[in-house]
Amino acid sequence: MKPEQLTLALEQAATQLGIQVRYDTMTGDVAGGGGLCKLKGQWCVIIDRKTPPADRAATLTEALARFDTDGVFLPPKVREALTAARAATGPDAQGTSAPVTQDNL
């Protein structure tokens, strides 16, 4: 799957999970960066507009790997990427490996 296709599928999954994806111009130390954050109670993934497609896909994969995607249709390659990201990151900062759900927001 091409990075552009992976990015599109991940953006669609984020929408289904209620996660906003924003592409903003970033400057200084944060240029080329991005990631998951919570703004005014809303989960959001912010990515630098200048980020290449492969890096966009990687940022979205890392962010969405923290959420329960079992109820979301995902192409097999996208599900594989999320599973691999979950395995690579191990336990989250709260000391559990459980994905974020509506119950543990």
For each residue, the residues with C-beta under 8 A, 3 or more apart:
1: 5 6 9 75 77 78
2: 5 6 53
3: 6 7 52 53 54 56 57
4: 7 8 53
5: 1 2 8 9
6: 1 2 3 9 10 57 61 77 78 81
7: 3 4 10 11 53 56 57 60
8: 4 5 11 12
9: 1 5 6 12 13 74 75 78
10: 6 7 13 14 57 60 61 64 78
11: 7 8 14 15 21 60
12: 8 9 15 16
13: 9 10 16 17 64 69 72 74 78
14: 10 11 17 19 20 21 45 60 63 64
15: 11 12 18 19 21
16: 12 13 72 73
17: 13 14 43 64 67 69 72
18: 15 42 43
19: 14 15 36 43 44 45 63 64 67
20: 14 42 43 44 45
21: 11 14 15 44 45 47 60
22: 44 45 46 47
23: 46 47 48 49
24: 46 47 48 49
25: 48 49 50
26: 30 31 32 33 34 48 49 50
27: 30 31
28: 31
29:
30: 26 27 33 48
31: 26 27 28 48 50
32: 26 48 50 51 55
33: 26 30 48
34: 26 45 46 47 48 51 56 59
35: 45 46 59 62 63
36: 19 43 44 45 62 63 66
37: 43 44 45 46
38: 41 42 43 44
39: 42 44
40:
41: 38
42: 18 20 38 39
43: 17 18 19 20 36 37 38 67 100
44: 19 20 21 22 36 37 38 39
45: 14 19 20 21 22 34 35 36 37 59 60 63 64
46: 22 23 24 34 35 37
47: 21 22 23 24 34 51 56 59 60
48: 23 24 25 26 30 31 32 33 34 51
49: 23 24 25 26
50: 25 26 31 32
51: 32 34 47 48 55 56 59
52: 3 55 56
53: 2 3 4 7 56 57
54: 3 57 58
55: 32 51 52 58 59
56: 3 7 34 47 51 52 53 59 60
57: 3 6 7 10 53 54 60 61 81
58: 54 55 61 62
59: 34 35 45 47 51 55 56 62 63
60: 7 10 11 14 21 45 47 56 57 63 64
61: 6 10 57 58 64 65 81 82 85
62: 35 36 58 59 65 66 85 89
63: 14 19 35 36 45 59 60 66
64: 10 13 14 17 19 45 60 61 67 69 82
65: 61 62 82 85 86 89 99
66: 36 62 63 92 99 100
67: 17 19 43 64 99 100 101
68: 71 99 100 101
69: 13 17 64 72 74 79 82 99
70:
71: 68
72: 13 16 17 69
73: 16
74: 9 13 69 78 79 82
75: 1 9 78 79
76: 79 80
77: 1 6 80 81
78: 1 6 9 10 13 74 75 81 82
79: 69 74 75 76 82 83
80: 76 77 83 84
81: 6 57 61 77 78 84 85
82: 61 64 65 69 74 78 79 85 86
83: 79 80 86 87
84: 80 81 87 88
85: 61 62 65 81 82 88 89
86: 65 82 83 89 97 99
87: 83 84 90
88: 84 85
89: 62 65 85 86 92
90: 87 97
91: 95 96 97
92: 66 89 95 96 97 98
93:
94:
95: 91 92
96: 91 92
97: 86 90 91 92
98: 92 101 104
99: 65 66 67 68 69 86
100: 43 66 67 68 104 105
101: 67 68 98 104 105
102: 105
103:
104: 98 100 101
105: 100 101 102
